[in-house]
Amino acid sequence: MKKTDDREPEGRKVVATNRKAFFEYHVLDKLEAGLKLSGMEVKALRAGQCVISDAYATVDKKESLAWLHNLQIPEWNRGNQIEPHEPKRRRALLLHKLEIRRLRQSLQEEGLTLVPLSVYFRRGWAKVELGVCKGKKLHDKRASIKERDAKREIARRVKR
């Protein structure tokens, strides 16, 4: 008997998406990275407790490491835990050296930043989808709003 759940086609269970990022930035490139988490953080993520809207990622220039900042995973209050984790701590991103080097080179361009787009589980491992993004201007945001409203209006007319 087949087990049914709310997973996406590739065995990808999305925990949180950063909808604000798609409004604030033009996404130029996407990349998948692993997250280094503690056991209680994984339990909280599996329960769907995650705030990604204020998160951002950085790449160290001296060391070949990438970090995720301000990803809020609340403390897991069930069960007995020895040491609770800090909800907004800096978390390591698991990437190959070549991927980190490529990210560092692309981020040296003016106005580009690294933004997490979604947090999900793939084959049981916690992953984050990163986007190399460029900030939108005010007129771009207005165009996005106009386009979204037009799509909504078309969907309303189709339903009738």
MDTraj code that builds the backbone (N, CA, C; nanometers):
import mdtraj as md
import numpy as np

residues = "MET LYS LYS THR ASP ASP ARG GLU PRO GLU GLY ARG LYS VAL VAL ALA THR ASN ARG LYS ALA PHE PHE GLU TYR HIS VAL LEU ASP LYS LEU GLU ALA GLY LEU LYS LEU SER GLY MET GLU VAL LYS ALA LEU ARG ALA GLY GLN CYS VAL ILE SER ASP ALA TYR ALA THR VAL ASP LYS LYS GLU SER LEU ALA TRP LEU HIS ASN LEU GLN ILE PRO GLU TRP ASN ARG GLY ASN GLN ILE GLU PRO HIS GLU PRO LYS ARG ARG ARG ALA LEU LEU LEU HIS LYS LEU GLU ILE ARG ARG LEU ARG GLN SER LEU GLN GLU GLU GLY LEU THR LEU VAL PRO LEU SER VAL TYR PHE ARG ARG GLY TRP ALA LYS VAL GLU LEU GLY VAL CYS LYS GLY LYS LYS LEU HIS ASP LYS ARG ALA SER ILE LYS GLU ARG ASP ALA LYS ARG GLU ILE ALA ARG ARG VAL LYS ARG".split()
xyz = np.array([
    [0.0844, -0.1175, 0.0000],
    [0.0000, 0.0000, 0.0000],
    [0.0885, 0.1232, 0.0000],
    [0.0566, 0.2182, -0.0870],
    [0.1379, 0.3369, -0.1024],
    [0.1052, 0.4397, 0.0054],
    [0.2101, 0.4957, 0.0627],
    [0.1931, 0.5965, 0.1676],
    [0.1722, 0.7334, 0.1023],
    [0.0688, 0.8047, 0.1409],
    [0.0437, 0.9372, 0.0848],
    [0.0833, 1.0423, 0.1863],
    [0.1472, 1.1464, 0.1388],
    [0.1856, 1.2582, 0.2243],
    [0.1940, 1.3842, 0.1394],
    [0.2388, 1.4945, 0.1998],
    [0.2407, 1.6236, 0.1319],
    [0.3771, 1.6533, 0.0697],
    [0.4402, 1.5523, 0.0119],
    [0.5716, 1.5704, -0.0473],
    [0.5599, 1.6112, -0.1934],
    [0.6646, 1.6781, -0.2392],
    [0.6730, 1.7140, -0.3795],
    [0.7277, 1.5953, -0.4574],
    [0.7268, 1.5995, -0.5901],
    [0.7609, 1.4825, -0.6711],
    [0.8948, 1.4153, -0.6412],
    [1.0010, 1.4881, -0.6138],
    [1.1335, 1.4289, -0.5992],
    [1.1631, 1.3863, -0.4565],
    [1.0643, 1.3621, -0.3739],
    [1.0891, 1.3282, -0.2348],
    [1.1316, 1.4499, -0.1562],
    [1.0845, 1.5654, -0.1970],
    [1.1238, 1.6924, -0.1381],
    [1.0084, 1.7471, -0.0547],
    [1.0256, 1.7550, 0.0764],
    [0.9226, 1.8059, 0.1653],
    [0.9616, 1.9471, 0.2100],
    [0.8898, 2.0467, 0.1600],
    [0.9227, 2.1865, 0.1874],
    [0.8762, 2.2235, 0.3273],
    [0.9671, 2.2848, 0.4046],
    [0.9358, 2.3303, 0.5398],
    [0.8958, 2.4775, 0.5370],
    [0.9744, 2.5619, 0.4676],
    [0.9462, 2.7050, 0.4610],
    [0.9975, 2.7616, 0.3296],
    [0.9249, 2.8600, 0.2758],
    [0.9705, 2.9307, 0.1567],
    [0.9791, 3.0790, 0.1878],
    [1.0701, 3.1455, 0.1219],
    [1.0919, 3.2880, 0.1424],
    [1.0221, 3.3636, 0.0302],
    [0.8926, 3.3874, 0.0473],
    [0.8146, 3.4564, -0.0548],
    [0.8586, 3.6014, -0.0686],
    [0.9066, 3.6582, 0.0403],
    [0.9534, 3.7970, 0.0395],
    [1.0738, 3.8138, -0.0545],
    [1.1572, 3.7108, -0.0645],
    [1.2769, 3.7182, -0.1486],
    [1.2400, 3.7347, -0.2958],
    [1.1348, 3.6661, -0.3415],
    [1.0961, 3.6754, -0.4815],
    [1.0360, 3.8123, -0.5136],
    [0.9844, 3.8823, -0.4126],
    [0.9313, 4.0168, -0.4332],
    [1.0422, 4.1204, -0.4271],
    [1.1390, 4.1017, -0.3390],
    [1.2445, 4.2002, -0.3164],
    [1.3616, 4.1882, -0.4147],
    [1.3843, 4.0700, -0.4735],
    [1.5044, 4.0454, -0.5535],
    [1.4726, 3.9789, -0.6870],
    [1.5624, 4.0008, -0.7829],
    [1.5655, 3.9218, -0.9060],
    [1.6576, 3.8039, -0.8776],
    [1.6093, 3.6815, -0.8921],
    [1.6903, 3.5627, -0.8670],
    [1.7646, 3.5277, -0.9958],
    [1.8989, 3.5378, -0.9908],
    [1.9809, 3.5135, -1.1087],
    [2.0259, 3.3688, -1.1199],
    [2.0551, 3.3046, -1.0064],
    [2.1050, 3.1682, -1.0066],
    [2.0588, 3.0994, -0.8797],
    [2.0360, 2.9690, -0.8861],
    [1.9929, 2.8911, -0.7696],
    [2.0938, 2.7813, -0.7406],
    [2.1041, 2.7456, -0.6110],
    [2.2005, 2.6457, -0.5672],
    [2.1451, 2.5744, -0.4453],
    [2.1666, 2.4439, -0.4362],
    [2.1216, 2.3658, -0.3216],
    [2.2397, 2.3411, -0.2281],
    [2.2180, 2.3632, -0.0980],
    [2.3229, 2.3410, 0.0018],
    [2.2646, 2.2646, 0.1198],
    [2.3487, 2.1856, 0.1830],
    [2.3085, 2.1150, 0.3040],
    [2.3188, 2.2074, 0.4237],
    [2.2473, 2.1753, 0.5314],
    [2.2506, 2.2531, 0.6551],
    [2.3116, 2.1684, 0.7656],
    [2.4009, 2.2257, 0.8421],
    [2.4588, 2.1570, 0.9564],
    [2.3757, 2.1950, 1.0784],
    [2.2995, 2.0984, 1.1315],
    [2.2054, 2.1240, 1.2402],
    [2.2288, 2.0288, 1.3557],
    [2.1767, 2.0673, 1.4731],
    [2.1773, 1.9757, 1.5872],
    [2.0502, 1.8912, 1.5819],
    [2.0415, 1.7901, 1.6671],
    [1.9281, 1.6980, 1.6644],
    [1.7955, 1.7643, 1.6944],
    [1.7938, 1.8556, 1.7920],
    [1.6695, 1.9214, 1.8285],
    [1.6246, 2.0209, 1.7215],
    [1.7204, 2.0770, 1.6478],
    [1.6844, 2.1668, 1.5382],
    [1.6161, 2.0884, 1.4257],
    [1.6637, 1.9679, 1.4013],
    [1.6030, 1.8838, 1.2983],
    [1.4599, 1.8484, 1.3371],
    [1.4384, 1.8179, 1.4647],
    [1.3025, 1.7860, 1.5105],
    [1.2092, 1.9048, 1.4929],
    [1.2584, 2.0243, 1.5261],
    [1.1765, 2.1448, 1.5102],
    [1.1465, 2.1704, 1.3621],
    [1.2440, 2.1484, 1.2753],
    [1.2215, 2.1656, 1.1313],
    [1.1202, 2.0655, 1.0783],
    [1.1310, 1.9411, 1.1224],
    [1.0351, 1.8394, 1.0769],
    [0.8928, 1.8730, 1.1200],
    [0.8804, 1.9465, 1.2312],
    [0.7487, 1.9899, 1.2778],
    [0.7011, 2.1151, 1.2037],
    [0.7852, 2.1686, 1.1135],
    [0.7458, 2.2843, 1.0335],
    [0.7699, 2.4166, 1.1008],
    [0.8543, 2.4198, 1.2022],
    [0.8810, 2.5430, 1.2753],
    [1.0081, 2.6073, 1.2224],
    [0.9913, 2.7114, 1.1406],
    [1.1064, 2.7788, 1.0816],
    [1.0621, 2.9140, 1.0275],
    [1.1433, 3.0177, 1.0518],
    [1.1177, 3.1501, 0.9953],
    [1.2383, 3.1847, 0.9092],
    [1.2156, 3.2011, 0.7798],
    [1.3238, 3.2207, 0.6845],
    [1.3270, 3.3624, 0.6273],
    [1.2281, 3.4449, 0.6580],
    [1.2130, 3.5738, 0.5902],
    [1.3283, 3.6710, 0.6144],
    [1.3942, 3.6672, 0.7288],
    [1.5030, 3.7608, 0.7574],
    [1.6405, 3.6997, 0.7354],
    [1.6475, 3.5793, 0.6834],
    [1.7745, 3.5079, 0.6718],
    [1.8549, 3.5558, 0.5510],
    [1.9866, 3.5420, 0.5644],
    [2.0778, 3.5711, 0.4548],
    [2.2012, 3.4826, 0.4698],
    [2.2772, 3.4686, 0.3628],
    [2.3954, 3.3822, 0.3648],
    [2.5191, 3.4638, 0.3286],
    [2.6340, 3.4216, 0.3837],
    [2.7612, 3.4863, 0.3539],
    [2.8654, 3.3799, 0.3218],
    [2.9704, 3.4234, 0.2539],
    [3.0834, 3.3363, 0.2226],
    [3.2076, 3.4014, 0.2809],
    [3.2835, 3.3258, 0.3629],
    [3.4069, 3.3772, 0.4204],
    [3.5118, 3.3950, 0.3116],
    [3.5875, 3.5052, 0.3221],
    [3.6929, 3.5289, 0.2244],
    [3.8202, 3.4540, 0.2611],
    [3.8495, 3.4454, 0.3908],
    [3.9726, 3.3802, 0.4354],
    [3.9589, 3.2280, 0.4297],
    [3.8537, 3.1770, 0.4906],
    [3.8308, 3.0328, 0.4923],
    [3.7319, 2.9987, 0.3812],
    [3.7314, 2.8779, 0.3389],
    [3.6353, 2.8397, 0.2358],
    [3.5111, 2.7814, 0.3035],
    [3.4365, 2.8699, 0.3715],
    [3.3148, 2.8312, 0.4418],
    [3.2008, 2.9232, 0.4026],
    [3.0800, 2.8703, 0.4045],
    [2.9602, 2.9494, 0.3806],
    [2.8720, 2.9384, 0.5044],
    [2.8070, 3.0481, 0.5422],
    [2.7267, 3.0535, 0.6646],
    [2.5872, 3.1061, 0.6336],
    [2.4911, 3.0579, 0.7096],
    [2.3528, 3.1047, 0.7007],
    [2.3212, 3.1781, 0.8301],
    [2.2809, 3.3039, 0.8195],
    [2.2543, 3.3881, 0.9353],
    [2.1040, 3.4140, 0.9484],
    [2.0582, 3.4297, 1.0711],
    [1.9205, 3.4706, 1.1046],
    [1.8116, 3.3741, 1.0603],
    [1.8435, 3.2494, 1.0329],
    [1.7405, 3.1483, 1.0108],
    [1.6897, 3.1083, 1.1485],
    [1.5653, 3.1400, 1.1759],
    [1.5118, 3.1176, 1.3099],
    [1.4438, 2.9814, 1.3187],
    [1.5038, 2.8939, 1.4000],
    [1.4451, 2.7641, 1.4308],
    [1.4197, 2.7642, 1.5806],
    [1.2942, 2.7705, 1.6244],
    [1.2661, 2.7803, 1.7676],
    [1.3116, 2.6571, 1.8448],
    [1.3306, 2.6744, 1.9743],
    [1.3736, 2.5638, 2.0592],
    [1.2676, 2.4545, 2.0613],
    [1.3117, 2.3314, 2.0619],
    [1.2231, 2.2160, 2.0680],
    [1.1924, 2.1922, 2.2145],
    [1.0682, 2.2167, 2.2553],
    [1.0352, 2.2117, 2.3974],
    [0.9797, 2.0770, 2.4429],
    [0.9701, 1.9813, 2.3545],
    [0.9212, 1.8495, 2.3939],
    [1.0402, 1.7600, 2.4266],
    [1.0207, 1.6730, 2.5208],
    [1.1277, 1.5792, 2.5551],
    [1.2317, 1.6434, 2.6448],
    [1.3337, 1.5685, 2.6782],
    [1.4390, 1.6208, 2.7640],
    [1.5608, 1.6520, 2.6794],
    [1.5994, 1.7754, 2.6780],
    [1.7180, 1.8128, 2.6038],
    [1.8210, 1.8686, 2.7005],
    [1.9435, 1.8328, 2.6804],
    [2.0506, 1.8721, 2.7708],
    [2.0861, 2.0189, 2.7507],
    [2.1145, 2.0562, 2.6279],
    [2.1507, 2.1943, 2.5978],
    [2.0591, 2.2474, 2.4887],
    [1.9728, 2.3445, 2.5195],
    [1.8889, 2.4018, 2.4137],
    [1.9734, 2.4844, 2.3167],
    [1.9322, 2.4874, 2.1923],
    [2.0066, 2.5637, 2.0926],
    [1.9572, 2.7073, 2.0876],
    [2.0405, 2.7944, 2.0362],
    [2.0028, 2.9342, 2.0182],
    [1.9213, 2.9445, 1.8888],
    [1.8020, 3.0043, 1.8928],
    [1.7142, 3.0032, 1.7748],
    [1.7713, 3.0722, 1.6504],
    [1.8466, 3.1805, 1.6651],
    [1.8964, 3.2543, 1.5487],
    [2.0473, 3.2423, 1.5330],
    [2.1039, 3.1288, 1.5686],
    [2.2488, 3.1157, 1.5599],
    [2.2949, 3.1025, 1.4148],
    [2.4224, 3.1254, 1.3937],
    [2.4834, 3.1116, 1.2624],
    [2.5025, 2.9629, 1.2333],
    [2.4546, 2.9191, 1.1166],
    [2.4620, 2.7775, 1.0809],
    [2.5496, 2.7586, 0.9582],
    [2.6280, 2.6533, 0.9586],
    [2.7184, 2.6249, 0.8467],
    [2.6402, 2.5662, 0.7296],
    [2.6795, 2.6065, 0.6100],
    [2.6235, 2.5511, 0.4877],
    [2.7226, 2.4498, 0.4319],
    [2.6734, 2.3363, 0.3918],
    [2.7582, 2.2286, 0.3428],
    [2.7649, 2.2348, 0.1905],
    [2.8775, 2.2842, 0.1409],
    [2.9004, 2.2999, -0.0024],
    [3.0408, 2.2501, -0.0369],
    [3.0614, 2.2141, -0.1622],
    [3.1945, 2.1774, -0.2101],
    [3.2785, 2.3043, -0.2252],
    [3.4097, 2.2890, -0.2216],
    [3.4993, 2.4041, -0.2335],
    [3.4806, 2.4783, -0.3649],
    [3.4583, 2.4039, -0.4724],
    [3.4376, 2.4683, -0.6022],
    [3.3097, 2.5513, -0.6036],
    [3.2047, 2.5015, -0.5380],
    [3.0793, 2.5772, -0.5302],
    [3.0989, 2.7043, -0.4487],
    [3.1739, 2.6949, -0.3388],
    [3.2002, 2.8127, -0.2559],
    [3.2828, 2.9141, -0.3332],
    [3.3829, 2.8669, -0.4072],
    [3.4663, 2.9569, -0.4873],
    [3.3830, 3.0284, -0.5938],
    [3.2927, 2.9527, -0.6576],
    [3.2068, 3.0114, -0.7605],
    [3.1115, 3.1152, -0.6999],
    [3.0577, 3.0846, -0.5803],
    [2.9715, 3.1807, -0.5121],
    [3.0475, 3.3070, -0.4754],
    [3.1687, 3.2904, -0.4216],
    [3.2495, 3.4059, -0.3818],
    [3.2769, 3.4958, -0.5017],
    [3.3077, 3.4354, -0.6164],
    [3.3345, 3.5141, -0.7371],
    [3.2099, 3.5870, -0.7856],
    [3.0961, 3.5218, -0.7797],
    [2.9732, 3.5865, -0.8270],
    [2.9268, 3.6959, -0.7317],
    [2.9560, 3.6815, -0.6024],
    [2.9132, 3.7826, -0.5055],
    [3.0029, 3.9056, -0.5065],
    [3.1173, 3.9000, -0.5738],
    [3.2045, 4.0161, -0.5816],
    [3.1480, 4.1231, -0.6741],
    [3.0527, 4.0864, -0.7578],
    [2.9873, 4.1850, -0.8438],
    [2.9066, 4.2808, -0.7574],
    [2.8903, 4.4011, -0.8061],
    [2.8197, 4.5043, -0.7312],
    [2.6707, 4.4735, -0.7201],
    [2.6177, 4.4771, -0.5994],
    [2.4750, 4.4635, -0.5775],
    [2.4206, 4.3223, -0.5694],
    [2.5048, 4.2198, -0.5725],
    [2.4565, 4.0826, -0.5633],
    [2.4660, 4.0328, -0.4196],
    [2.3680, 3.9540, -0.3803],
    [2.3639, 3.8988, -0.2459],
    [2.3165, 3.7540, -0.2521],
    [2.3387, 3.6829, -0.1430],
    [2.3025, 3.5416, -0.1346],
    [2.1852, 3.5275, -0.0381],
    [2.0700, 3.4857, -0.0901],
    [1.9466, 3.4807, -0.0121],
    [1.8917, 3.3385, -0.0114],
    [1.8523, 3.2858, 0.1055],
    [1.7875, 3.1547, 0.1078],
    [1.6446, 3.1648, 0.0554],
    [1.6093, 3.0780, -0.0369],
    [1.4770, 3.0816, -0.0979],
    [1.3808, 2.9833, -0.0329],
    [1.4310, 2.8672, 0.0093],
    [1.3451, 2.7710, 0.0764],
    [1.4291, 2.6752, 0.1599],
    [1.3643, 2.6174, 0.2609],
    [1.4241, 2.5144, 0.3455],
    [1.3370, 2.3910, 0.3284],
    [1.4006, 2.2763, 0.3051],
    [1.3245, 2.1544, 0.2795],
    [1.4070, 2.0325, 0.3183],
    [1.3405, 1.9179, 0.3180],
    [1.4064, 1.7897, 0.3390],
    [1.4075, 1.7152, 0.2074],
    [1.5233, 1.6626, 0.1713],
    [1.5364, 1.5803, 0.0516],
    [1.6049, 1.4510, 0.0924],
    [1.5329, 1.3403, 0.0753],
    [1.5818, 1.2081, 0.1151],
    [1.6251, 1.2061, 0.2616],
    [1.5557, 1.2809, 0.3461],
    [1.5833, 1.2804, 0.4892],
    [1.6861, 1.3813, 0.5354],
    [1.7504, 1.4526, 0.4435],
    [1.8524, 1.5500, 0.4795],
    [1.7977, 1.6913, 0.4674],
    [1.8323, 1.7768, 0.5645],
    [1.7886, 1.9164, 0.5617],
    [1.8690, 1.9925, 0.4576],
    [1.7998, 2.0597, 0.3686],
    [1.8636, 2.1360, 0.2613],
    [1.8078, 2.2766, 0.2588],
    [1.8853, 2.3675, 0.2008],
    [1.8388, 2.5039, 0.1785],
    [1.8691, 2.5398, 0.0332],
    [1.7730, 2.6038, -0.0324],
    [1.7936, 2.6493, -0.1689],
    [1.8366, 2.7948, -0.1625],
    [1.9574, 2.8228, -0.2110],
    [2.0121, 2.9576, -0.2096],
    [1.9964, 3.0203, -0.3462],
    [1.9763, 3.1511, -0.3463],
    [1.9666, 3.2241, -0.4710],
    [2.0660, 3.3382, -0.4737],
    [2.1400, 3.3498, -0.5837],
    [2.2243, 3.4667, -0.6050],
    [2.1310, 3.5717, -0.6630],
    [2.1112, 3.6805, -0.5878],
    [2.0046, 3.7744, -0.6205],
    [2.0567, 3.9167, -0.6357],
    [1.9821, 3.9935, -0.7117],
    [2.0081, 4.1359, -0.7278],
    [1.8810, 4.2088, -0.6866],
    [1.8951, 4.3114, -0.6040],
    [1.7795, 4.3840, -0.5525],
    [1.6973, 4.4515, -0.6601],
    [1.5656, 4.4507, -0.6422],
    [1.4761, 4.5167, -0.7370],
    [1.4628, 4.6644, -0.7016],
    [1.4417, 4.7450, -0.8024],
    [1.4120, 4.8869, -0.7836],
    [1.2625, 4.9004, -0.7564],
    [1.2202, 5.0186, -0.7159],
    [1.0810, 5.0419, -0.6811],
    [0.9881, 5.0157, -0.7996],
    [1.0281, 5.0592, -0.9194],
    [0.9413, 5.0369, -1.0359],
    [0.9305, 4.8883, -1.0706],
    [1.0346, 4.8097, -1.0411],
    [1.0276, 4.6653, -1.0634],
    [0.9279, 4.6002, -0.9686],
    [0.9261, 4.6491, -0.8441],
    [0.8322, 4.5945, -0.7452],
    [0.6893, 4.6281, -0.7845],
    [0.6694, 4.7497, -0.8353],
    [0.5350, 4.7885, -0.8801],
    [0.4904, 4.7020, -0.9977],
    [0.5821, 4.6729, -1.0871],
    [0.5496, 4.5863, -1.2019],
    [0.5139, 4.4455, -1.1538],
    [0.5844, 4.3971, -1.0505],
    [0.5538, 4.2648, -0.9952],
    [0.4136, 4.2620, -0.9358],
    [0.3775, 4.3674, -0.8648],
    [0.2437, 4.3762, -0.8054],
    [0.1380, 4.3803, -0.9146],
    [0.1632, 4.4587, -1.0187],
    [0.0690, 4.4702, -1.1293],
    [0.0500, 4.3354, -1.1993],
    [0.1600, 4.2637, -1.2214],
    [0.1537, 4.1329, -1.2855],
    [0.0782, 4.0321, -1.1994],
    [0.1024, 4.0349, -1.0692],
    [0.0337, 3.9440, -0.9768],
    [-0.1161, 3.9710, -0.9751],
    [-0.1542, 4.1002, -0.9732],
    [-0.2964, 4.1344, -0.9744],
    [-0.3643, 4.0931, -1.1046],
    [-0.2924, 4.1066, -1.2161],
    [-0.3481, 4.0656, -1.3456],
    [-0.3723, 3.9143, -1.3487],
    [-0.2777, 3.8375, -1.2966],
    [-0.2955, 3.6919, -1.2918],
    [-0.4138, 3.6536, -1.2047],
    [-0.4305, 3.7232, -1.0920],
    [-0.5448, 3.6973, -1.0033],
    [-0.6767, 3.7256, -1.0728],
    [-0.6817, 3.8364, -1.1453],
    [-0.8042, 3.8748, -1.2156],
    [-0.8383, 3.7725, -1.3240],
    [-0.7379, 3.7243, -1.3960],
    [-0.7618, 3.6225, -1.4981],
    [-0.8125, 3.4933, -1.4337],
    [-0.7551, 3.4565, -1.3201],
    [-0.7992, 3.3338, -1.2512],
    [-0.9438, 3.3480, -1.2030],
    [-0.9814, 3.4653, -1.1589],
    [-1.1211, 3.4890, -1.1150],
    [-1.2183, 3.4751, -1.2308],
    [-1.1793, 3.5293, -1.3474],
    [-1.2668, 3.5232, -1.4639],
    [-1.2817, 3.3807, -1.5162],
    [-1.1763, 3.3037, -1.5050],
    [-1.1808, 3.1648, -1.5529],
    [-1.2751, 3.0820, -1.4650],
    [-1.2780, 3.1096, -1.3348],
    [-1.3639, 3.0350, -1.2424],
    [-1.5112, 3.0559, -1.2697],
    [-1.5478, 3.1725, -1.3232],
    [-1.6890, 3.2035, -1.3461],
    [-1.7498, 3.1259, -1.4558],
])
top = md.Topology()
chain = top.add_chain()
for i, resn in enumerate(residues, 1):
    res = top.add_residue(resn, chain, resSeq=i)
    for name in ("N", "CA", "C"):
        top.add_atom(name, md.element.get_by_symbol(name[0]), res)
traj = md.Trajectory(xyz[None], top)
